Amino acid sequence: MRAIHISSLDGPSAIELVDVSAPHDPGQLTIEVKAAGVAFPELLQTRGLYQMKPDLPFIPGAEVAGVVSYAPQGSGFAVGDRVAALPLLGGFAEVALARPDLTFRLPDQVSFVEGAAYPFNYGTSYFALIERGHLEPGETVLVHGAAGGIGTSAIQVAKAFGAGRVIGVVSTDQKGAVAIAAGADEYVLAEGFRESIGREVDIVVDPVGGDRFTDSLRTLREHGRLLVIGFTAGDIPTVKVNRLLLNNIGVTGVGWGAFALSRPGHIATELTAMEPHLRSGALKPVVGQTFGLEQAVDALASLEGRTATGKVVLTIG
């Protein structure tokens, strides 16, 4: 089968398209991959900067969608099932393995490309807003990086679960249009966003970090929460905790993968809670560019250059 190898830690340009034997494990599902999601962790893995550091060479790719070609007895799946799955590694390939508890049936109306864009981002956004942020009906949510994969999923999860107003923060008007199409009520440009909003926000969703952090705190009304999801800007910000005390606001870490993967069944519970909204179309993954497997370098480069909108996906089968 064709697959992408990370064989050195020299960045995305050093990844290789190789031919390797298809994997098989009698205890796991075998999936003929139709599409694979591309995310910031894979970019970090090309330089050895992600917390998961497999031995070289390895096949990256944490989330896929495709068709089951082998299912262990008692797994609850059958050959031919359309699924999305979290293999965690090995997804950038024509065949991948996934645990049954990290595999989920795709509704018929959800395409494979959308399925590959769903579990990672929407699981993170649900964990952030509902489990860590305790979103209440009618609250105002501010989403940084609102045209990206996490940003668009956070917009939709917030609206589906009762937010009254969702504001996207973006770098350009073009990206603002993507945020509006995803369901945001309005958008503001990152330059000067605090002055545009005032102190009207209940929850800030921040996958960006960097120098926006302090201004984000200043948009929070009393009892507001800032959810730290990542640092795509590169810089890890710091906070003077007197700001939290004086304004009765909080900063909350959102480490979905480490939390959910250590609790069997937790991800299934989250996706079950979201399934009615996925079926209704309230949650509809925003797919940006798609690339063939042989274009994986370009897919990762679009993340590194911050030109991507929505979820970047490799189409494989």
ZATOR-513184 format. One record per residue: residue number from 1; residue in one letter; x, y, z of N, C-alpha, C in turn. Coordinates in pm, whole numbers. Each point is the difference from the previous one (the first is absolute). Layout:
% ZATOR-513184
(r NUM a (X Y Z) (X Y Z) (X Y Z))
...
% end
This chain:
% ZATOR-513184
(r 1 m (84 -119 0) (-84 119 0) (88 124 0))
(r 2 r (-58 113 -48) (70 127 6) (-21 65 136))
(r 3 a (103 65 49) (-9 65 130) (103 113 6))
(r 4 i (-22 90 93) (95 107 27) (88 -40 118))
(r 5 h (131 15 -18) (95 -26 107) (62 130 50))
(r 6 i (6 14 130) (91 96 61) (125 -80 37))
(r 7 s (106 21 -76) (123 -77 22) (114 84 55))
(r 8 s (-20 132 6) (95 91 65) (-81 115 56))
(r 9 l (61 74 91) (-71 109 68) (43 134 -57))
(r 10 d (-7 10 -132) (47 118 -71) (-114 84 -57))
(r 11 g (-121 -16 55) (-112 81 -44) (-83 -67 -108))
(r 12 p (-110 64 -38) (-95 -63 -93) (58 -30 -137))
(r 13 s (97 76 -44) (57 -25 -133) (76 -131 -7))
(r 14 a (33 -59 115) (80 -123 3) (-85 -127 4))
(r 15 i (-133 11 7) (-81 -122 3) (8 -71 -135))
(r 16 e (-28 -130 1) (18 -82 -120) (-124 -83 -27))
(r 17 l (-33 -16 -127) (-103 -94 -43) (67 -133 -29))
(r 18 v (-42 -105 70) (67 -130 -10) (-104 -109 -25))
(r 19 d (50 -117 -40) (-81 -120 -9) (39 -92 114))
(r 20 v (-97 -38 82) (24 -88 114) (-110 -104 7))
(r 21 s (22 -103 79) (-102 -103 19) (-118 56 78))
(r 22 a (-120 -41 -37) (-119 43 73) (-1 -61 139))
(r 23 p (-41 75 101) (1 -52 137) (-119 -92 27))
(r 24 h (14 -86 100) (-113 -81 46) (23 -33 147))
(r 25 d (-106 10 78) (2 -38 140) (-135 -63 29))
(r 26 p (-3 -126 44) (-129 -68 19) (-90 66 103))
(r 27 g (57 85 85) (-80 67 103) (-50 137 -41))
(r 28 q (38 46 -120) (-41 132 -43) (-74 -7 -133))
(r 29 l (-74 107 -29) (-66 12 -129) (102 35 -107))
(r 30 t (-16 -58 -117) (76 42 -117) (-91 88 -85))
(r 31 i (50 118 -37) (-81 98 -72) (67 36 -132))
(r 32 e (-75 -14 -109) (46 53 -129) (-23 151 3))
(r 33 v (106 74 7) (-9 144 23) (-44 72 -127))
(r 34 k (-104 80 14) (-47 85 -109) (47 144 17))
(r 35 a (17 43 124) (44 136 28) (65 3 137))
(r 36 a (96 91 16) (71 13 128) (10 148 35))
(r 37 g (-29 33 125) (11 138 45) (145 38 24))
(r 38 v (32 125 -29) (134 54 21) (-11 108 107))
(r 39 a (81 -10 105) (-11 93 111) (138 46 46))
(r 40 f (-2 100 87) (124 59 49) (94 -102 65))
(r 41 p (-51 -101 73) (92 -98 58) (87 -71 -105))
(r 42 e (-56 -29 -118) (83 -65 -104) (112 93 -46))
(r 43 l (-28 129 -8) (104 96 -34) (111 -1 105))
(r 44 l (-40 0 127) (100 -5 107) (79 -131 -3))
(r 45 q (-67 -110 -35) (69 -129 -3) (112 -3 -103))
(r 46 t (-12 77 -108) (106 0 -101) (130 60 53))
(r 47 r (-8 68 113) (120 58 62) (26 -59 139))
(r 48 g (-76 -102 38) (20 -61 131) (-43 88 115))
(r 49 l (-95 89 -24) (-40 97 101) (-132 -35 68))
(r 50 y (-61 -111 -39) (-127 -40 61) (29 -97 114))
(r 51 q (-94 -5 98) (26 -85 117) (6 -148 -34))
(r 52 m (-69 -42 -106) (9 -138 -48) (120 -10 -94))
(r 53 k (101 -77 37) (125 -8 -78) (29 -146 -36))
(r 54 p (-64 -53 -104) (25 -139 -40) (142 -16 -55))
(r 55 d (46 -123 1) (129 -28 -62) (-10 24 -151))
(r 56 l (108 51 -57) (6 20 -145) (31 -132 -72))
(r 57 p (-49 -19 -122) (-102 81 -67) (-139 -39 48))
(r 58 f (-96 90 -15) (-138 -34 36) (-97 71 -94))
(r 59 i (-123 -51 -1) (-106 57 -83) (-84 90 90))
(r 60 p (-7 130 -28) (-86 88 80) (-145 -15 -42))
(r 61 g (-86 75 68) (-142 -1 -35) (-85 -50 114))
(r 62 a (-71 91 69) (-75 -35 120) (-146 -30 -27))
(r 63 e (-56 46 -114) (-143 -19 -22) (-27 -31 -146))
(r 64 v (-91 -93 -21) (-31 -46 -136) (-149 -23 -13))
(r 65 a (-42 -12 -124) (-133 -52 -31) (15 -99 -114))
(r 66 g (-82 -104 3) (11 -102 -103) (-97 -113 21))
(r 67 v (36 -116 -52) (-87 -118 1) (70 -113 73))
(r 68 v (-71 -66 90) (57 -112 75) (21 -119 -93))
(r 69 s (123 -52 0) (29 -119 -80) (26 -123 87))
(r 70 y (18 21 129) (13 -111 96) (-48 51 135))
(r 71 a (-81 -81 68) (-50 37 132) (12 -119 94))
(r 72 p (62 18 117) (9 -110 96) (-140 -41 48))
(r 73 q (-15 -124 32) (-127 -48 53) (-30 74 129))
(r 74 g (-125 44 14) (-41 70 121) (32 148 0))
(r 75 s (56 51 -109) (37 143 -5) (-120 91 -19))
(r 76 g (-110 -55 -49) (-116 83 -31) (1 56 -140))
(r 77 f (104 -33 -79) (10 48 -137) (2 -119 -96))
(r 78 a (-29 29 -127) (0 -104 -102) (71 51 -124))
(r 79 v (49 -92 -79) (63 36 -126) (-100 80 -84))
(r 80 g (48 110 -55) (-85 86 -82) (-54 121 72))
(r 81 d (12 5 132) (-49 117 74) (77 126 -38))
(r 82 r (-72 110 -17) (61 132 -19) (31 56 137))
(r 83 v (126 41 22) (41 41 134) (94 120 -6))
(r 84 a (6 69 114) (110 91 31) (72 -60 119))
(r 85 a (130 22 9) (78 -65 105) (119 84 38))
(r 86 l (51 -28 119) (122 64 51) (108 -107 14))
(r 87 p (76 -27 -105) (110 -96 13) (115 55 83))
(r 88 l (6 131 16) (103 73 74) (131 8 -76))
(r 89 l (40 -109 -63) (112 -3 -94) (-40 -91 -116))
(r 90 g (62 22 -115) (-21 -91 -112) (-109 40 -97))
(r 91 g (-60 118 19) (-113 38 -84) (35 48 -138))
(r 92 f (124 48 -21) (39 49 -133) (43 -120 -85))
(r 93 a (-95 -86 -31) (28 -124 -71) (-129 -53 -61))
(r 94 e (15 -95 -89) (-118 -58 -64) (-76 -95 90))
(r 95 v (68 -52 103) (-63 -89 98) (48 42 138))
(r 96 a (-91 4 97) (36 37 136) (-72 -92 98))
(r 97 l (55 -9 121) (-60 -77 108) (-57 96 106))
(r 98 a (-111 -42 60) (-58 82 107) (-68 -90 102))
(r 99 r (7 41 125) (-71 -72 106) (-150 16 -19))
(r 100 p (-79 -102 31) (-146 13 -14) (-58 113 82))
(r 101 d (57 27 120) (-57 107 83) (37 139 -49))
(r 102 l (89 9 -100) (34 128 -59) (-46 8 -145))
(r 103 t (-101 -81 -32) (-57 -5 -135) (-151 25 12))
(r 104 f (-55 74 -96) (-138 45 9) (-66 -6 -137))
(r 105 r (-123 -47 -5) (-71 -7 -127) (-30 140 -51))
(r 106 l (16 18 -131) (-32 128 -63) (-145 -3 -47))
(r 107 p (-79 101 36) (-134 11 -61) (12 7 -152))
(r 108 d (-100 -51 -69) (7 -8 -146) (18 137 -65))
(r 109 q (-53 105 65) (6 133 -61) (135 69 22))
(r 110 v (91 -64 74) (132 58 26) (102 -67 -92))
(r 111 s (68 79 -81) (97 -55 -95) (125 -48 72))
(r 112 f (82 -78 -71) (126 -44 60) (92 119 29))
(r 113 v (2 97 -88) (84 118 24) (-47 74 125))
(r 114 e (-130 17 16) (-53 63 121) (27 -87 122))
(r 115 g (-11 -133 -17) (26 -91 112) (142 10 51))
(r 116 a (96 16 -93) (140 14 41) (26 134 69))
(r 117 a (-90 95 -19) (14 132 61) (-74 12 132))
(r 118 y (-63 -108 44) (-93 10 113) (55 -35 138))
(r 119 p (52 -120 26) (21 -42 139) (96 89 79))
(r 120 f (113 33 -58) (104 71 74) (-46 140 37))
(r 121 n (-45 78 -98) (-38 138 26) (-126 12 84))
(r 122 y (-100 -79 -34) (-127 13 72) (10 -61 140))
(r 123 g (78 -106 16) (24 -51 134) (69 102 87))
(r 124 t (100 69 -56) (70 104 74) (-94 114 37))
(r 125 s (-79 45 -97) (-89 114 25) (-109 -34 101))
(r 126 y (-54 -122 -9) (-100 -41 99) (61 -6 140))
(r 127 f (116 -61 11) (67 -8 130) (28 140 54))
(r 128 a (45 90 -88) (32 136 42) (-124 74 49))
(r 129 l (-100 8 -84) (-115 86 30) (-96 -62 102))
(r 130 i (-25 -128 -9) (-102 -61 85) (60 -54 129))
(r 131 e (110 -75 -10) (54 -66 118) (94 90 80))
(r 132 r (79 80 -66) (94 87 70) (-54 143 16))
(r 133 g (-70 49 -102) (-50 137 4) (-137 15 61))
(r 134 h (-75 -111 13) (-134 1 60) (-89 107 -64))
(r 135 l (-6 -4 -133) (-82 93 -76) (-144 -3 49))
(r 136 e (-55 120 23) (-139 14 40) (-80 60 -115))
(r 137 p (-128 -36 -12) (-83 56 -107) (1 152 3))
(r 138 g (14 59 -118) (-5 144 -13) (132 71 17))
(r 139 e (106 -72 36) (129 66 23) (65 42 -132))
(r 140 t (92 97 12) (75 50 -114) (136 -67 -5))
(r 141 v (36 -52 -117) (125 -74 -18) (84 71 -106))
(r 142 l (126 23 32) (97 57 -93) (96 -109 -44))
(r 143 v (18 -19 -131) (82 -109 -52) (116 57 -81))
(r 144 h (122 -23 47) (119 38 -77) (27 -105 -108))
(r 145 g (72 42 -105) (26 -93 -109) (-128 -55 -57))
(r 146 a (-101 87 -16) (-136 -45 -25) (-21 -58 -139))
(r 147 a (96 13 -89) (-13 -61 -133) (70 -134 -11))
(r 148 g (70 -42 105) (73 -126 -3) (-87 -118 41))
(r 149 g (63 -117 6) (-75 -120 34) (-58 2 139))
(r 150 i (82 35 100) (-51 12 137) (-98 115 9))
(r 151 g (33 113 -62) (-87 117 9) (-139 -25 -55))
(r 152 t (-9 -57 -120) (-132 -24 -59) (-79 -103 80))
(r 153 s (69 -102 52) (-71 -99 82) (-49 62 130))
(r 154 a (80 88 61) (-41 66 125) (-121 90 -23))
(r 155 i (-3 70 -113) (-116 82 -33) (-126 -86 -3))
(r 156 q (8 -112 -70) (-119 -84 -17) (-42 -69 129))
(r 157 v (98 -48 78) (-35 -63 128) (-64 103 93))
(r 158 a (55 121 4) (-56 104 86) (-146 28 -38))
(r 159 k (-26 17 -130) (-136 30 -43) (-94 -118 25))
(r 160 a (47 -121 -29) (-85 -118 17) (-40 -22 145))
(r 161 f (88 39 92) (-27 -25 141) (-42 127 74))
(r 162 g (-53 99 -74) (-75 106 65) (64 135 16))
(r 163 a (120 22 -53) (60 134 10) (-93 102 -65))
(r 164 g (-8 119 62) (-87 103 -56) (66 80 -110))
(r 165 r (131 19 12) (74 82 -97) (140 -59 -13))
(r 166 v (44 -21 -123) (135 -52 -25) (72 98 -91))
(r 167 i (117 44 47) (81 99 -73) (129 -68 -43))
(r 168 g (31 4 -128) (125 -54 -50) (107 107 -8))
(r 169 v (123 -37 34) (115 89 -16) (88 -57 -111))
(r 170 v (27 79 -102) (72 -48 -118) (101 106 -44))
(r 171 s (90 -39 -89) (104 92 -45) (-39 77 -125))
(r 172 t (-98 -50 -76) (-40 66 -124) (-151 -8 -17))
(r 173 d (-54 88 -84) (-143 -6 -29) (-37 -129 -72))
(r 174 q (91 -52 -82) (-27 -127 -67) (-23 -112 102))
(r 175 k (85 -3 104) (-18 -100 105) (-126 30 82))
(r 176 g (-34 128 11) (-124 36 68) (-121 -60 -69))
(r 177 a (1 -1 -134) (-109 -61 -74) (-12 -149 29))
(r 178 v (114 -67 19) (-1 -143 35) (-64 -19 137))
(r 179 a (35 86 97) (-58 -9 134) (-151 21 -3))
(r 180 i (-46 97 -78) (-144 25 -11) (-69 -120 -64))
(r 181 a (60 -56 -104) (-59 -116 -66) (-8 -120 95))
(r 182 a (95 -7 93) (-1 -110 98) (-107 19 107))
(r 183 g (-54 123 12) (-107 22 96) (22 112 99))
(r 184 a (116 70 -7) (23 112 89) (-102 110 -26))
(r 185 d (-39 72 104) (-93 111 -15) (69 123 -58))
(r 186 e (129 13 27) (77 114 -51) (148 -35 11))
(r 187 y (83 83 -62) (144 -18 17) (65 135 18))
(r 188 v (118 -2 64) (84 118 14) (140 -37 -43))
(r 189 l (76 98 -46) (138 -26 -38) (88 -4 124))
(r 190 a (103 -84 -5) (87 -20 116) (65 130 44))
(r 191 e (39 84 -95) (61 128 33) (-105 90 65))
(r 192 g (18 28 131) (-93 86 71) (-131 -66 39))
(r 193 f (-1 -134 12) (-126 -69 28) (-59 40 135))
(r 194 r (85 27 99) (-52 33 134) (-84 127 -4))
(r 195 e (49 101 -73) (-73 125 -7) (-133 -17 -74))
(r 196 s (-4 -98 -92) (-123 -23 -75) (-108 -66 85))
(r 197 i (41 -71 104) (-93 -84 75) (-36 58 135))
(r 198 g (97 59 69) (-24 42 137) (-1 -119 94))
(r 199 r (-55 20 119) (-3 -106 101) (-138 -66 -1))
(r 200 e (-24 -82 -106) (-133 -56 -20) (0 -152 -14))
(r 201 v (112 -65 22) (16 -142 -36) (-4 -87 124))
(r 202 d (-68 -114 -12) (-5 -99 109) (109 -106 -14))
(r 203 i (26 -44 -124) (101 -104 -24) (85 40 -119))
(r 204 v (132 -11 14) (93 15 -111) (57 -136 -32))
(r 205 v (-9 -40 -126) (63 -124 -49) (130 42 -70))
(r 206 d (115 -45 54) (129 50 -52) (93 -114 -39))
(r 207 p (3 -36 -129) (100 -95 -49) (125 69 -53))
(r 208 v (8 132 15) (106 79 -63) (110 38 98))
(r 209 g (-37 52 117) (101 45 97) (67 127 -46))
(r 210 g (129 14 36) (75 117 -43) (-48 127 65))
(r 211 d (16 112 -70) (-25 130 60) (-148 36 8))
(r 212 r (-89 -85 -45) (-144 27 14) (-51 -32 140))
(r 213 f (79 -75 76) (-50 -59 124) (-48 107 99))
(r 214 t (83 99 28) (-37 100 100) (-121 80 -44))
(r 215 d (-5 37 -127) (-118 71 -49) (-125 -86 8))
(r 216 s (15 -131 -16) (-115 -89 15) (-54 5 141))
(r 217 l (88 1 98) (-45 11 139) (-81 127 22))
(r 218 r (38 105 -69) (-67 129 18) (-138 6 -65))
(r 219 t (-32 -101 -82) (-135 -4 -58) (-99 -74 91))
(r 220 l (49 -68 105) (-86 -84 82) (-77 83 102))
(r 221 r (-130 -24 6) (-80 57 108) (19 -85 126))
(r 222 e (-57 42 111) (15 -73 126) (-44 -146 -18))
(r 223 h (77 -90 59) (-20 -145 -9) (34 -56 -138))
(r 224 g (68 79 -83) (40 -48 -131) (112 -102 7))
(r 225 r (11 -81 -107) (100 -107 -5) (76 7 -131))
(r 226 l (132 -6 8) (84 -11 -119) (50 -143 -10))
(r 227 l (-30 -65 -113) (35 -141 -21) (126 -9 -85))
(r 228 v (106 -54 58) (129 -12 -69) (4 -134 -72))
(r 229 i (-1 4 -135) (-1 -122 -79) (134 -27 -67))
(r 230 g (73 106 -36) (128 -21 -68) (70 131 -26))
(r 231 f (109 -9 -76) (88 115 -20) (48 5 -144))
(r 232 t (-95 8 -94) (40 1 -140) (81 124 -36))
(r 233 a (-10 106 81) (82 119 -25) (146 -25 35))
(r 234 g (27 -106 75) (137 -36 34) (42 37 140))
(r 235 d (-44 115 49) (40 47 132) (-99 -46 106))
(r 236 i (52 -46 113) (-84 -41 113) (-13 118 94))
(r 237 p (-120 56 17) (-16 121 81) (2 -30 149))
(r 238 t (18 105 78) (-9 -9 145) (-109 95 48))
(r 239 v (-44 -22 123) (-108 81 55) (37 47 141))
(r 240 k (-27 127 28) (12 52 136) (-131 -32 72))
(r 241 v (11 -85 102) (-122 -56 57) (-83 104 76))
(r 242 n (57 117 27) (-83 103 63) (-115 41 -91))
(r 243 r (19 -13 -133) (-108 30 -93) (-119 -95 23))
(r 244 l (33 -126 29) (-105 -98 22) (-74 30 130))
(r 245 l (75 34 102) (-60 27 131) (-88 124 -4))
(r 246 l (53 109 -55) (-73 127 4) (-128 -2 -83))
(r 247 n (1 -79 -108) (-115 -1 -91) (-86 -125 13))
(r 248 n (38 -90 92) (-75 -124 17) (-18 -74 -132))
(r 249 i (114 -22 -66) (2 -75 -125) (96 -118 14))
(r 250 g (-4 -91 -95) (84 -119 9) (66 -36 -131))
(r 251 v (115 -66 10) (70 -57 -115) (0 -151 18))
(r 252 t (-48 -73 -99) (-19 -144 11) (74 -72 -112))
(r 253 g (81 -98 36) (69 -81 -99) (-93 -102 -63))
(r 254 v (20 -26 -130) (-81 -97 -74) (95 -99 -66))
(r 255 g (25 -111 67) (85 -106 -55) (-85 -121 -30))
(r 256 w (-73 6 -111) (-101 -103 -29) (61 -138 -17))
(r 257 g (105 -11 -80) (53 -132 -31) (46 -77 123))
(r 258 a (83 65 82) (52 -67 118) (-111 -40 95))
(r 259 f (-100 85 13) (-111 -28 91) (-88 -113 -53))
(r 260 a (-47 16 -123) (-100 -93 -53) (58 -138 -27))
(r 261 l (124 -6 -50) (57 -130 -35) (33 -84 122))
(r 262 s (16 66 115) (28 -75 122) (-126 -49 70))
(r 263 r (-116 31 -57) (-129 -38 58) (-81 -76 -105))
(r 264 p (10 -132 -2) (-70 -78 -102) (-148 35 -6))
(r 265 g (-48 21 -121) (-140 32 -21) (-32 147 3))
(r 266 h (95 85 41) (-33 142 14) (-24 65 -135))
(r 267 i (85 -30 -97) (-18 60 -132) (-133 -45 -61))
(r 268 a (-34 -126 18) (-129 -48 -50) (-116 76 62))
(r 269 t (10 32 129) (-104 77 67) (-13 139 -60))
(r 270 e (114 63 -28) (-2 134 -60) (-64 -3 -139))
(r 271 l (42 -96 -82) (-52 -7 -136) (-147 -39 -3))
(r 272 t (-43 -79 98) (-142 -33 13) (-81 126 31))
(r 273 a (54 86 87) (-69 125 33) (-13 91 -120))
(r 274 m (99 -6 -90) (-2 87 -117) (-74 -60 -119))
(r 275 e (-23 -131 2) (-53 -68 -119) (-131 60 -52))
(r 276 p (-98 34 86) (-123 60 -56) (28 129 -77))
(r 277 h (96 77 44) (33 126 -68) (77 -26 -129))
(r 278 l (79 -110 -3) (67 -38 -124) (-102 -45 -103))
(r 279 r (-98 -79 44) (-103 -49 -92) (-88 113 -52))
(r 280 s (-26 99 86) (-87 111 -40) (69 99 -92))
(r 281 g (135 -3 -1) (75 96 -79) (43 121 79))
(r 282 a (-40 11 128) (47 111 83) (152 -8 18))
(r 283 l (52 -121 6) (144 -23 -3) (34 -54 -138))
(r 284 k (68 81 -78) (37 -40 -136) (145 42 -22))
(r 285 p (93 -95 6) (141 36 -10) (30 87 -122))
(r 286 v (73 107 27) (41 92 -107) (133 -50 -55))
(r 287 v (-4 -50 -121) (121 -53 -64) (59 110 -88))
(r 288 g (129 26 21) (68 97 -83) (59 -67 -122))
(r 289 q (132 5 -12) (65 -65 -113) (8 -151 21))
(r 290 t (-11 -74 -109) (27 -143 2) (120 -27 -89))
(r 291 f (78 -99 38) (123 -36 -71) (3 -151 -17))
(r 292 g (60 -48 -108) (28 -142 -13) (111 -42 96))
(r 293 l (12 -130 22) (103 -49 91) (139 45 -43))
(r 294 e (22 3 -131) (131 41 -51) (26 150 21))
(r 295 q (-102 75 42) (13 143 25) (4 32 150))
(r 296 a (33 -98 82) (0 21 144) (93 113 43))
(r 297 v (111 17 -70) (91 112 30) (-74 132 -12))
(r 298 d (-77 16 -106) (-74 124 -23) (-109 19 107))
(r 299 a (-63 -110 41) (-103 9 103) (59 53 131))
(r 300 l (114 -56 40) (65 46 123) (51 143 -14))
(r 301 a (48 34 -118) (50 136 -23) (-112 102 14))
(r 302 s (-122 -37 -38) (-112 94 12) (-30 30 147))
(r 303 l (24 -97 88) (-15 26 143) (114 87 52))
(r 304 e (121 -33 -42) (116 75 49) (-7 146 -46))
(r 305 g (-47 23 -121) (-10 136 -51) (-124 73 43))
(r 306 r (-87 -69 74) (-124 58 53) (-88 53 -113))
(r 307 t (4 -69 -113) (-87 35 -112) (-127 -84 -2))
(r 308 a (-4 -105 82) (-114 -92 -4) (-122 61 65))
(r 309 t (-116 -30 -56) (-126 28 65) (-75 -133 12))
(r 310 g (-85 -9 102) (-69 -126 23) (100 -110 31))
(r 311 k (-40 -123 -24) (84 -115 26) (71 -43 -128))
(r 312 v (129 -22 9) (77 -52 -112) (-12 -152 0))
(r 313 v (-26 -59 -117) (-27 -143 -10) (78 -59 -116))
(r 314 l (56 -120 22) (58 -79 -107) (-107 -95 -53))
(r 315 t (-21 -1 -131) (-90 -98 -61) (86 -114 -53))
(r 316 i (-38 -123 37) (90 -114 -23) (-66 -107 -85))
(r 317 g (-110 -54 43) (-63 -110 -74) (-96 49 -105))
% end
